[in-house]
Amino acid sequence: MRSAIPPGPERRARGLTAEALPEEVRVVKEGPSREQLAALAGNSPLLRIDGLVAGYGKMEILHGIDLQVRAGQSLCLIGPNGAGKSTVLHSIYGFTNIMAGSVMVNGRDITRLGSNEKLKTAGIAYVLQHNSVFPDMTVEENLWMGGFLMKSPREAKAAAEKVFAKYPLLAERRRQRAGTLSGGERRILEIARSLVMEPRILLVDEPSIGLEPRYISMVFEVLDDLQHRQGKTIVMVEQNAKKGLEFADIGYVLVSGEIAMAGTGDDLLRDPEVGRLFLGG
């Protein structure tokens, strides 16, 4: 893997010395190797990314990203604004222009599949960063929409009932318009809707953004249950780096479109450089 002062930021900052670049770019001299990433995933990844170069249109955001996470494991991506964290999720799900590299699930190359195929056949669901509930639909109707790729509305409704059985909070509000829910309740609805297709992998973008502390705890309890009781694999971007690393088994630090650091969540929490630059320590 290339160093943490990669060609990407140099292209965007021609004429700057390394010392003039942002400290987050300069702090790590060399990122983790693929072997180190594999070890963090127990050398048995369910989801694997190799050498991913991706962006939007002709704009390259990710410069050779590697990522590995095993089944039932959680991974949190942290880093400064603009580092490319959400672009990693977008690329896994099929929302970017992939210029090089591959995305594999259980040994199958899914790089060029569309997002619907990734949900339907590869078991990848995406919980978007921004409010994505349908506010004028009921909670129940929102869950039905989670099964839009199923063969019939009847099948989607049956799958939604299974989700309601797991989340009494939503079941009690099934006839209520989703737009009247609190921010935390809407977030739980978004997560629950992503479960209707019974995915193996959840991509979760900024689960705590805009929420009050009590709802943040509730959302992370839901995610913890999904991982540890339902066996879901979770790849998360979280602006509250401390909360994300406390939750996740492993963490990656992204800087300027590359992986600068990787380790267990606990190890990154204890790292003084990570604390100083990203945790407010």
C-alpha positions in Angstrom: 0.0 0.0 0.0 1.2 3.5 -0.8 2.2 6.0 1.9 -0.1 8.4 3.7 1.3 11.3 1.6 0.0 9.7 -1.6 -0.1 10.9 -5.2 -3.7 12.0 -4.7 -3.1 14.9 -2.3 0.1 15.8 -4.0 -1.9 16.3 -7.2 -4.3 18.5 -5.4 -1.6 20.5 -3.7 1.1 21.0 -6.3 4.0 23.2 -5.1 3.4 22.4 -1.4 6.1 20.7 0.6 5.1 17.8 2.8 5.4 20.1 5.8 2.8 22.4 4.3 0.2 19.7 3.9 -2.4 19.2 6.6 -1.1 17.4 9.7 -3.6 14.6 9.1 -1.9 13.9 5.8 1.6 13.9 7.2 1.0 12.0 10.4 1.5 8.5 9.0 4.4 7.7 6.8 3.2 4.3 5.5 -0.2 2.7 5.6 -1.0 -0.9 6.6 -0.1 -3.8 4.3 -2.7 -6.2 2.9 -1.3 -8.9 5.1 -2.1 -6.7 8.2 -5.6 -6.0 7.0 -6.1 -9.7 6.3 -5.0 -10.5 9.9 -7.5 -8.1 11.3 -10.2 -9.9 9.4 -9.0 -13.3 10.6 -7.6 -14.1 7.2 -11.1 -15.1 6.2 -12.9 -12.0 4.7 -16.5 -12.0 3.7 -16.1 -8.6 2.1 -12.8 -7.7 0.4 -11.6 -4.7 -1.6 -8.3 -4.7 -3.5 -6.7 -1.7 -5.0 -9.9 0.3 -5.4 -9.6 3.5 -7.4 -12.9 5.3 -7.6 -14.7 8.6 -7.7 -17.4 10.6 -9.4 -17.2 11.2 -13.1 -13.5 11.8 -13.8 -12.7 12.9 -10.3 -10.6 10.3 -8.5 -11.4 10.2 -4.7 -10.0 6.8 -3.7 -6.5 6.0 -4.6 -6.0 2.3 -4.2 -8.1 1.3 -1.2 -7.8 -2.1 0.4 -10.3 -3.4 2.9 -11.1 -6.7 4.5 -13.8 -7.7 7.0 -15.0 -11.1 8.0 -18.5 -12.4 8.5 -20.1 -11.1 11.7 -17.4 -8.5 12.2 -17.8 -4.7 12.4 -15.5 -2.1 10.8 -15.6 1.6 11.3 -14.0 4.1 8.9 -12.9 7.4 10.5 -10.8 10.3 9.2 -11.1 14.0 8.4 -13.8 15.5 6.3 -13.2 14.8 2.6 -11.1 11.8 3.2 -13.3 9.6 1.1 -15.1 7.6 3.9 -18.6 7.7 2.4 -17.1 7.2 -1.0 -15.8 3.8 0.1 -19.4 2.8 1.0 -20.7 4.3 -2.2 -18.2 2.3 -4.2 -19.1 -1.0 -2.5 -22.7 -0.4 -3.3 -22.3 0.8 -6.8 -22.8 4.6 -6.6 -19.3 5.6 -8.0 -17.2 5.3 -11.1 -14.8 2.5 -10.4 -11.6 3.0 -12.4 -9.5 0.1 -11.1 -9.6 -2.6 -8.4 -12.2 -5.0 -7.2 -14.9 -5.6 -4.7 -15.4 -9.2 -3.7 -18.1 -10.9 -1.5 -17.4 -14.4 -0.3 -14.9 -14.8 -3.2 -17.3 -13.5 -5.9 -16.4 -10.4 -7.9 -19.3 -8.0 -7.6 -17.4 -4.9 -8.7 -19.5 -4.2 -11.8 -22.9 -5.2 -10.4 -25.6 -2.5 -10.0 -26.8 -1.6 -6.5 -30.1 -3.6 -6.9 -28.1 -6.8 -7.9 -25.7 -6.2 -5.0 -28.7 -6.1 -2.6 -30.6 -9.0 -4.2 -27.8 -11.5 -5.0 -24.8 -10.4 -2.8 -26.7 -9.5 0.3 -25.4 -5.9 0.7 -27.8 -3.3 2.1 -27.0 0.4 2.5 -28.4 2.7 5.2 -27.9 6.2 3.8 -26.4 9.1 5.7 -29.3 11.5 5.1 -32.9 11.1 6.1 -34.3 8.6 3.6 -37.7 7.7 5.1 -40.8 8.4 3.0 -42.4 11.0 5.3 -45.9 10.8 3.9 -46.0 7.0 4.1 -46.7 5.1 7.3 -44.1 3.2 9.1 -45.6 0.0 7.7 -45.5 1.3 4.1 -41.9 2.3 4.6 -41.0 -1.2 5.6 -42.9 -2.6 2.6 -40.6 -0.5 0.4 -37.6 -2.4 1.8 -38.9 -5.4 -0.1 -39.2 -3.6 -3.5 -37.0 -6.3 -5.2 -39.1 -9.2 -4.0 -41.3 -11.1 -6.4 -44.6 -9.8 -5.0 -46.0 -7.2 -2.5 -47.3 -10.1 -0.5 -43.8 -11.4 -0.1 -42.6 -8.0 0.9 -45.3 -7.6 3.5 -44.6 -11.0 5.1 -40.9 -10.0 5.3 -41.8 -6.7 6.9 -43.8 -8.5 9.6 -40.7 -10.5 10.6 -38.9 -7.1 11.0 -41.8 -5.7 13.1 -41.5 -8.7 15.4 -37.9 -7.7 16.2 -38.7 -4.0 16.7 -41.8 -3.5 18.9 -41.1 0.3 18.9 -41.9 0.3 15.2 -44.7 -2.2 15.4 -46.5 0.1 17.8 -46.3 2.9 15.3 -47.0 1.0 12.1 -50.0 3.2 11.1 -48.2 6.4 12.0 -46.8 8.6 9.3 -43.0 8.3 9.2 -42.6 12.0 9.0 -44.0 12.4 12.5 -41.3 10.1 14.1 -38.4 11.5 16.1 -35.0 11.6 14.5 -33.9 8.5 16.4 -37.0 6.6 15.5 -36.6 7.5 11.8 -33.0 6.2 12.0 -34.2 2.9 13.5 -36.8 2.7 10.8 -34.2 3.2 8.1 -32.0 0.4 9.6 -35.1 -1.9 10.0 -36.1 -1.2 6.3 -32.7 -2.3 5.2 -33.3 -5.7 6.9 -36.4 -6.7 4.9 -34.3 -8.3 2.2 -32.3 -10.2 4.8 -28.8 -8.9 3.9 -25.6 -10.3 5.2 -23.6 -7.0 5.0 -24.9 -3.6 6.2 -23.2 -0.4 5.0 -24.2 2.2 7.6 -23.3 5.9 6.8 -23.1 8.2 9.9 -25.7 6.5 12.1 -25.4 9.1 14.9 -25.5 12.2 12.8 -28.0 14.8 14.1 -29.3 12.6 16.9 -29.7 13.4 20.6 -27.5 11.3 22.9 -30.3 9.0 24.1 -31.1 8.1 20.5 -27.5 7.6 19.6 -27.3 5.0 22.3 -30.5 3.4 21.0 -29.2 3.2 17.5 -25.9 1.6 18.5 -27.8 -0.9 20.6 -29.7 -1.9 17.5 -26.5 -2.2 15.5 -24.9 -4.2 18.3 -27.8 -6.6 18.2 -27.6 -7.0 14.5 -23.9 -7.9 14.7 -23.8 -10.1 17.7 -27.2 -11.8 17.7 -28.1 -11.8 14.1 -24.6 -12.2 12.6 -24.6 -9.2 10.3 -21.3 -7.8 9.0 -21.3 -4.1 9.4 -19.1 -1.5 7.6 -19.7 1.9 9.1 -18.7 5.5 8.6 -19.1 7.5 11.8 -18.3 11.2 12.4 -18.2 10.5 16.2 -14.9 8.7 15.9 -14.7 7.7 19.6 -18.2 6.2 19.5 -17.5 4.4 16.3 -14.3 2.8 17.5 -15.8 1.9 20.8 -18.4 -0.1 18.8 -16.4 -1.6 16.1 -14.1 -4.7 16.1 -11.7 -3.0 13.8 -11.1 0.6 12.5 -9.5 2.2 9.5 -8.2 5.8 9.4 -8.7 7.3 5.9 -6.6 10.3 4.8 -6.9 11.8 1.4 -8.4 8.7 -0.2 -6.1 6.1 1.2 -5.9 3.9 4.3 -3.4 5.6 6.6 -3.9 3.4 9.7 -5.7 0.3 10.7 -6.1 -1.7 13.9 -8.6 -3.0 16.4 -11.0 -0.4 17.7 -9.4 -0.6 21.1 -5.9 -0.2 19.7 -6.9 2.9 17.7 -8.7 4.4 20.7 -5.4 4.1 22.7 -3.2 5.4 19.9 -2.1 9.0 21.0 -1.9 10.3 17.4 -5.4 9.1 16.6 -6.6 10.6 19.8 -4.9 13.9 19.2 -6.1 14.3 15.6 -9.4 12.6 15.4 -10.8 12.0 19.0 -10.3 15.5 20.4 -7.7 14.2 22.9 
